[in-house]
Amino acid sequence: APVALLRLVPQCDRLRAEVQSDLNGPVQVELRARDPSRDIIGLPVRTLVNAGRGSTVVAQLQPQGRGGPLDLVLEAVPGQPGARHTPFAYRLPFAGEKVQVSQAGAGRFSHEDAENRDAVDFPLPEGTPVLASRGGLVMQAVDQFDGNGLDPIRDRGRANFIRLLHDDGSMAVYAHLQHRGVLVRQGQRIEQGQRIALSGNTGYSTAPHLHFVV
């Protein structure tokens, strides 16, 4: 599911730009013209919307001249840009004393981008209970996907995951979860150590594991 959706509402000589997101938590959005030379009063705009609370008006647009069809780009990123992580004693996101790591931070297989550079992959059998490493609010939960593969275009966007929003504004993502393996719902408050999902092997993945990142 998309992080945010854009809706344009005609109003006399202008368009009201509304953004809606179903995530439970803050979402950064930027709206701009795809063609930077296109003159549109009100663009570009960057703001923070309170997701999960209906639509938010982000701009009043007035296209200038005859520029053809309106072609806009909406970029949306979960989280609050001013958030600062506070020291916290995280626990392992699973039970047991034996800990293996199949890929650490900055791993060359899939941990080179900004969102995943600090991620850790734990090889776990499918169906292993996943525990909340820290308490928080379930901001996003996806578990409708089944299957895995190594096609980046096809598989990167179909990993099941949970995004937990912590009290200091940081977020934790638990990914590659089992199909229909999410045990919590969006908007639910979670305590540290609570069972939240079952591990799996979905999306861009070579073997069953839990992808965890703060």
N, C-alpha and C positions, 0 to 999 in steps of 0.2 A: 504494500500500500504506500502511496506517496506520503511524504512528510507533511506537505501542505498543498492546497489547491487554490487557484486564482479564479475569481469571478468578477467580471466587468459589468457594471450596471449603468445603462445610459441615463444621463440627466442633462437635458437641454443641450448645451454646447460642450459638455464634458462627460467623462466616464468616471464613475466611482469604482476604485479598485479595492476589492475585499479579499482577504486571505483567511482560509479556514484550515484548521488542523485538528485531527482527532487524537493527537498525543496529549497525555496528561502532564503538562509542564511547559516551560518556556521554549520558544522556537525563534531563532534568528532568521529573518527573511530579507532578501534584497530583490527589488524589482527594477528592471532596466529594459531599455530598447535593445533588441538584438543588434541593430545597426546603430553604432554610437554616433553617427552623423545625423540621425533622425531627431528632429527637434520636438520634444514632447514636454510641455510644462508639467512639473510634478515628478519628473524622473531625472536621474535615478533616485531611489529611496531605499534606505536600510533602517530596519526597526526590529523591535522585539514584540512578538504577539504572545498572549496568554492562551496557549493551546487548550483544546477541550472545552472552550467556553463560547462556541459559535464563531461567527465571522467577525473579523476586525478590519475596519477601514484603514488602509495604509497610505492611500494617496487619492487626490482628485486630478485626473489627467485631462490635458487639453492638447491634442495633436495639432501641430501648426503646419499650414500649407497642405499641399497635395502629395503626401508621401506614400500613398498606396495603403494596402492592408496593414493593420497594426500588428506588429510582430514583437512580442514581449518575452523576456526570460525571467522566470521566478526561481531563485535559489533559496533553499530552506535547510537550515542546520539545527538539529536539536540542541538545546542547552542555552545557558546564559553567558554571554561573553565576559562579564565581570566576575564570574565565579572564581574563588580561590580555595584550593584544597587545604583542609586542616588535617593535622596529624591524627591518624586513626589506626587502631590495631585490627587490621583485616584478618579474617580467618580463611582457611582454604574453602573453596566452593564445592567441596565434596567431603565425605567422611573417609576415615582410614589413615593409617600412618605412612603407607608407602606412597611416595610422590615421584612421578615421572614427568618429564617435560619433553615433548616432541618438537616444539619450536618456541624459542624464546623471543624477547623483544628484538626488533630490527631483523627478524628472520627473513632470509632472502626469498622464501617461497611465497609468502603473502603478508608479511609484517613490515613492509617498507613505506607504506603511506602514513599520513599524519594520524589518522584515526586508529591505526592498528600497530604503530611502531613500538608501543609498550605492552602489547598483548602477550599472553602466555597460553600455549596450547598444552592441555593435559590429556594424554591418551586414556580414555575410559571406555569400558564396554557399553554398548547401547543399552539404554534403560537405567543407567546409574543415576540415583537421586542427586540433583543439583541443589546446593544449599546457598542461601544468601550470604555472601562474604561480608556484607554490611547492610544494615537496615535502610529502608528508604521507601519511596513511592514508585509503583510500577508505572513508568511513563509510557512504555510501548511494549506490546507482546504480540509476537507473530509465530504461529505454529501450523499454518495450512500447507506448507511445502513438504514434498516427499522426494527422496532420491538425492543423489550427489553426482559430481563429475568434475572434470578439469577444463571445461570450456568457460573462460572468464566472462564472456558476454552472456551466456545462458545461465551459468551457475552462481555467479557472485551475488545476484539479487534474490536467490531463493533459499537462503539459510534461515532456519527458524531461530528466533532470538528473543531475549528479554532485555529491556533497558531499564535500569533502576536509577532513579534520581535521589541522590543523597541530600542530607540537610544543608551541606555547605555548597550545594550547587554542582558538585562533581557528579559524574554518572558512571555506572558500571554496565558493561554489556556481556551477556552470557549467550554464546552463539553455537550454531550447528546442532540445535536441540532436536529431539525426536519429533517425528510427525505427530501432531496432536499431543505433544508432551509438555505443554505449558500448564502448570497447576495453579496459576494465579490469574488475576484479571487486571486490566488497565484501571488505574485509579485506586488500587488496593494498597494499603500500608503494610510493609513487610518488615519483620524483625530479623536481626542477624541470626544465622543458623537455620532459618525456616526453609523447609523444602519448597522450591519454587518451580522445578521442572525436572524432566528426564533427559539425560544426555543422548545424543544421536550422531548422525552422520549425514547431515543435509547441506546442500549448497556446494560451494567451492571447497571440496574436501577429498582427501585421499583415503581416510580411514576414520573410524569412530573416535571422536575426541570432543573436549570442551574448550572452546575459545573464550578466554576471559581477559577483559581489559578495563581499566579505570581511566 
